[in-house]
Amino acid sequence: MIKAQRYISMQNVEDIKANGGDFYKTYYQDAYTNANAWKIDSNFVLSAKASAAYNGYLRIFVGYLNVGDVIELSGEFAKVTGEISVGLERSDNANMSGFNLEESFASLNADTYLSRRNVKLNIDRSGFYRVAVGPYINGPSEFKSRNVSVLAHSTKMVKPWEGLETGIRKAVIRKESGVFVKRSDFAGDACTIAETTSDTLTVTFATAFPVGSLRPCYLVSGDYLTSQNNYMVKVDNASGVSATVRFYPLNPVSNTPVALASLPNNVQFSLQLSI
């Protein structure tokens, strides 16, 4: 029984930048003159070309799917160089590192003019999935598409961060023996803590948020212990699963951050990133 559906539409520049994959985040060019470029015309036709060093595949991240789920891809496609093929890419993590080709790429049998194609792709192994569609060719490539969409039918209700446990990353961090460490006696998520400059900590959580997520919201707070009352902790540059943290003096108040080496042991703060 289908209990949930996820629909992703690729209708305009914003849709494609957000959902098309790394190539489409980088190479938008209305003039369409570079070797790597893509554009959309007034009829909403996407034209994409890539040099031999890249490929112009649309890589549409669907999210976490379970055995028995089904993905439907539909759209209008036209080949310019090479055959247009479609396949599934699967990973055990949301940032799609170490992905595998879950299904061999199959030709869409596209024409040289825009014509509609509809494909069903079956999920036989749970994991994070993206649909890849584009020209299959060993060399420079080019193709056109319009009204591309993906509809995932799921056999269970899923959250956008399904498989990641929650859409929140959190940690309580304290300076101990001169080093900032994550406290293991508080609830929290695995992370690394690095002193990236003399006055800046960078906290990076181990588990990524789903691809395509907006930058996370953040919360940071300090304890009311006597040592903590001398400083205000602030966070910035929250992106992905990382954020930078600095400490500012309260007595006297200053806009200059305190050097990490001068902070006393037991200074402590909690950090939370959420989508």
Backbone torsions as a table, in degrees:
resi	resn	phi	psi	omega
1	MET	NA	131.5	177.7
2	ILE	-78.1	122.7	-177.7
3	LYS	-110.4	-16.9	-178.1
4	ALA	-154.3	153.5	176.7
5	GLN	-135.4	149.4	175.5
6	ARG	-127.3	127.2	-176.7
7	TYR	-119.8	128.6	178.9
8	ILE	-125.5	122.8	-177.1
9	SER	-113.6	142.0	-179.0
10	MET	-119.0	77.5	-171.7
11	GLN	-104.5	-25.8	-173.6
12	ASN	-144.8	-179.2	-176.5
13	VAL	-58.5	-44.0	-178.0
14	GLU	-63.4	-43.4	178.1
15	ASP	-57.9	-45.8	-173.3
16	ILE	-73.3	-38.8	175.6
17	LYS	-61.5	-38.6	-176.4
18	ALA	-76.4	-34.8	-168.8
19	ASN	-121.2	-3.2	-172.9
20	GLY	-86.6	-11.3	-178.1
21	GLY	105.3	177.7	-171.9
22	ASP	-60.1	-40.2	-179.4
23	PHE	-57.6	-40.6	-175.3
24	TYR	-82.2	-15.4	171.9
25	LYS	-75.7	-24.3	-168.0
26	THR	-104.7	-39.4	-162.7
27	TYR	-109.0	25.8	174.7
28	TYR	-65.2	129.0	179.8
29	GLN	-152.9	109.9	-176.4
30	ASP	-62.4	-31.1	180.0
31	ALA	-73.4	-24.2	175.6
32	TYR	58.3	42.5	-177.5
33	THR	-106.3	-21.4	-178.0
34	ASN	-75.9	163.1	178.3
35	ALA	-64.8	-33.7	174.4
36	ASN	-112.5	113.3	-175.8
37	ALA	-164.1	156.1	170.6
38	TRP	-148.8	155.8	-179.5
39	LYS	-153.1	168.2	172.7
40	ILE	-128.1	131.9	-179.4
41	ASP	-92.6	-175.1	-175.9
42	SER	-68.3	-15.1	176.3
43	ASN	-97.2	13.5	178.0
44	PHE	64.2	27.4	175.0
45	VAL	-88.5	124.2	175.0
46	LEU	-85.8	125.0	171.1
47	SER	-113.1	131.4	-178.1
48	ALA	-137.8	136.0	175.8
49	LYS	-137.1	147.0	-176.5
50	ALA	-140.7	145.8	175.9
51	SER	-74.1	173.0	-178.3
52	ALA	-62.8	-22.9	-178.8
53	ALA	-75.8	-14.3	-178.5
54	TYR	-127.8	-174.8	163.9
55	ASN	-143.3	154.6	-175.2
56	GLY	-94.6	24.7	-179.6
57	TYR	-59.4	133.5	163.1
58	LEU	-73.5	123.5	178.5
59	ARG	-116.4	100.1	-170.7
60	ILE	-98.6	109.9	-178.4
61	PHE	-74.9	124.5	-177.4
62	VAL	-99.3	-34.1	-178.3
63	GLY	111.1	-161.2	-175.9
64	TYR	-82.8	127.0	179.3
65	LEU	-128.5	157.9	-176.4
66	ASN	-113.2	162.8	176.1
67	VAL	-54.5	132.2	-179.5
68	GLY	97.1	-12.9	176.9
69	ASP	-72.3	161.8	-177.3
70	VAL	-134.4	138.5	174.1
71	ILE	-112.3	132.3	173.9
72	GLU	-111.4	123.5	174.3
73	LEU	-107.0	132.1	176.1
74	SER	-140.1	154.1	178.8
75	GLY	164.1	174.9	174.7
76	GLU	-103.4	134.3	-175.7
77	PHE	-135.5	149.1	174.7
78	ALA	-142.2	131.0	179.3
79	LYS	-87.6	142.3	173.5
80	VAL	-115.6	-50.2	171.7
81	THR	-130.5	131.0	178.3
82	GLY	76.8	164.6	176.7
83	GLU	-81.4	142.8	175.9
84	ILE	-84.7	126.9	-177.5
85	SER	-125.1	163.3	-178.5
86	VAL	-138.3	145.7	177.5
87	GLY	-162.6	175.0	178.6
88	LEU	-109.3	139.2	173.1
89	GLU	-117.7	132.8	-174.2
90	ARG	-124.2	146.4	175.9
91	SER	-144.4	161.5	174.9
92	ASP	-87.5	-2.2	179.4
93	ASN	-136.3	158.1	-171.3
94	ALA	-72.2	-20.1	178.2
95	ASN	-86.9	6.2	172.6
96	MET	60.8	25.2	174.6
97	SER	-75.0	144.7	-178.7
98	GLY	62.6	35.6	-176.6
99	PHE	-71.7	155.8	176.2
100	ASN	-118.4	150.3	172.7
101	LEU	-78.8	105.6	-174.6
102	GLU	-75.8	-31.0	175.1
103	GLU	-131.6	138.0	177.6
104	SER	-59.3	143.7	-179.9
105	PHE	-68.7	131.0	-177.8
106	ALA	-118.2	145.6	-178.7
107	SER	-69.8	142.8	173.5
108	LEU	-85.7	-3.8	-176.4
109	ASN	52.6	46.0	-177.2
110	ALA	-73.5	152.8	176.1
111	ASP	-89.7	178.5	176.3
112	THR	-83.9	-3.3	174.0
113	TYR	-121.3	159.9	-177.6
114	LEU	-62.3	124.1	177.0
115	SER	-144.1	146.0	-172.7
116	ARG	-77.9	139.5	174.9
117	ARG	-132.8	142.1	176.9
118	ASN	-130.0	128.4	-176.0
119	VAL	-132.6	137.8	172.7
120	LYS	-107.4	133.5	-179.4
121	LEU	-123.4	124.4	-175.3
122	ASN	-95.7	140.4	180.0
123	ILE	-97.7	118.5	178.9
124	ASP	-117.2	11.9	176.1
125	ARG	-154.8	127.0	-177.6
126	SER	-66.6	146.8	178.6
127	GLY	161.0	-174.4	175.5
128	PHE	-87.4	134.9	-174.1
129	TYR	-128.5	149.8	165.6
130	ARG	-137.5	148.5	176.3
131	VAL	-94.2	130.1	177.7
132	ALA	-114.0	126.5	179.6
133	VAL	-140.8	131.9	-178.8
134	GLY	170.2	-172.1	-176.0
135	PRO	-76.5	128.6	177.8
136	TYR	-96.7	103.2	-176.2
137	ILE	-159.8	143.9	178.2
138	ASN	-93.5	80.3	-176.6
139	GLY	154.3	-171.6	177.3
140	PRO	-55.8	143.2	-174.2
141	SER	-135.4	159.3	177.7
142	GLU	-159.1	142.2	175.9
143	PHE	-157.6	170.7	179.0
144	LYS	-129.2	151.8	177.0
145	SER	-154.0	164.6	177.2
146	ARG	-157.5	145.9	175.4
147	ASN	55.0	42.0	178.6
148	VAL	-78.3	134.1	177.9
149	SER	-146.6	155.6	177.4
150	VAL	-128.0	132.3	176.5
151	LEU	-125.2	117.9	179.7
152	ALA	-102.8	127.2	176.2
153	HIS	-102.4	120.0	-175.8
154	SER	-111.5	145.5	179.8
155	THR	-86.0	-1.7	176.8
156	LYS	-144.4	155.8	175.4
157	MET	-68.8	130.5	-176.9
158	VAL	-127.0	150.0	171.7
159	LYS	-94.6	159.1	178.4
160	PRO	-56.9	-27.9	-178.3
161	TRP	-103.4	20.4	179.1
162	GLU	-50.1	135.9	-178.1
163	GLY	90.2	-9.8	178.1
164	LEU	-109.1	1.6	180.0
165	GLU	79.3	-57.3	178.0
166	THR	-146.1	170.1	173.0
167	GLY	-95.3	24.5	-177.9
168	ILE	-127.6	138.1	171.2
169	ARG	-120.3	133.6	-173.7
170	LYS	-148.2	154.6	176.8
171	ALA	-162.7	149.5	170.1
172	VAL	-108.1	125.9	-171.0
173	ILE	-124.5	136.4	-177.9
174	ARG	-137.6	149.9	174.6
175	LYS	-85.6	120.5	-179.2
176	GLU	-129.9	125.5	180.0
177	SER	51.0	39.5	175.7
178	GLY	84.3	1.5	-176.3
179	VAL	-126.7	137.5	176.4
180	PHE	-82.9	127.6	-177.4
181	VAL	-135.2	156.0	174.3
182	LYS	-79.8	130.9	179.2
183	ARG	-77.6	127.8	-177.8
184	SER	-87.2	-9.5	-179.6
185	ASP	-90.2	0.9	173.3
186	PHE	-111.8	153.6	172.2
187	ALA	-60.0	145.2	-179.1
188	GLY	174.4	175.8	-178.1
189	ASP	-116.6	152.4	-179.2
190	ALA	-59.1	137.1	-179.6
191	CYS	-157.2	163.4	171.6
192	THR	-112.1	148.4	-177.8
193	ILE	-127.2	119.3	-176.5
194	ALA	-125.8	139.5	172.9
195	GLU	-86.4	92.8	-173.0
196	THR	-78.7	-26.2	168.5
197	THR	-139.5	179.4	-176.8
198	SER	-65.6	-20.2	-178.6
199	ASP	-124.5	11.8	-173.1
200	THR	-131.1	127.5	170.7
201	LEU	-97.9	142.7	170.5
202	THR	-117.8	120.3	178.9
203	VAL	-104.4	124.4	-179.1
204	THR	-125.6	119.0	179.7
205	PHE	-80.1	149.9	-171.3
206	ALA	-75.7	-30.8	-174.4
207	THR	-104.4	125.0	-175.4
208	ALA	-75.1	156.7	166.7
209	PHE	-79.6	162.8	179.8
210	PRO	-58.3	145.0	175.2
211	VAL	-58.4	138.9	179.5
212	GLY	93.3	-7.0	178.4
213	SER	-66.4	147.8	171.1
214	LEU	-69.6	168.4	176.7
215	ARG	-58.8	142.2	-175.5
216	PRO	-74.1	152.2	166.3
217	CYS	-73.8	156.5	-178.8
218	TYR	-138.0	149.1	174.0
219	LEU	-132.4	138.6	176.1
220	VAL	-140.4	143.1	-179.8
221	SER	-150.7	152.5	176.2
222	GLY	-112.2	159.4	176.5
223	ASP	-74.5	165.4	177.8
224	TYR	-95.5	17.4	174.6
225	LEU	-60.1	156.0	-176.1
226	THR	-55.4	-44.3	-178.5
227	SER	-65.3	-35.0	-177.8
228	GLN	-73.3	-28.2	-177.2
229	ASN	-65.6	-11.4	179.2
230	ASN	-86.1	-6.2	-172.7
231	TYR	-137.4	149.4	170.4
232	MET	-111.1	126.5	180.0
233	VAL	-95.0	134.3	-178.9
234	LYS	-130.5	152.6	-177.8
235	VAL	-124.4	150.7	179.4
236	ASP	-153.9	173.7	173.1
237	ASN	56.6	35.2	177.4
238	ALA	-70.5	118.5	-179.2
239	SER	-155.9	136.4	-175.0
240	GLY	63.5	-122.8	177.4
241	VAL	-120.4	28.7	179.4
242	SER	-122.8	155.5	173.9
243	ALA	-155.2	151.9	176.4
244	THR	-103.1	147.0	-175.3
245	VAL	-130.8	136.2	175.5
246	ARG	-134.5	159.1	179.0
247	PHE	-116.5	134.0	-179.0
248	TYR	-119.9	137.6	-177.1
249	PRO	-70.9	146.6	179.1
250	LEU	-108.1	-16.7	-177.2
251	ASN	-140.3	91.7	-1.8
252	PRO	-79.8	161.7	178.5
253	VAL	-68.8	137.6	-179.6
254	SER	-148.8	150.4	175.1
255	ASN	-90.7	4.7	177.9
256	THR	-96.5	122.4	-178.2
257	PRO	-66.4	151.8	-179.5
258	VAL	-79.7	140.3	174.3
259	ALA	-63.5	134.6	-177.5
260	LEU	-59.6	-35.7	-177.8
261	ALA	-65.0	-25.1	-177.7
262	SER	-87.2	-9.6	179.2
263	LEU	-72.4	138.4	-179.8
264	PRO	-73.8	158.0	172.2
265	ASN	-60.0	154.2	179.4
266	ASN	80.6	-3.2	169.2
267	VAL	-60.8	133.1	-169.6
268	GLN	-142.6	148.1	176.1
269	PHE	-151.6	160.9	173.8
270	SER	-116.9	144.8	-178.8
271	LEU	-129.1	137.0	176.7
272	GLN	-136.3	130.5	172.4
273	LEU	-114.9	139.2	-177.9
274	SER	-147.3	150.5	176.0
275	ILE	-117.8	NA	NA
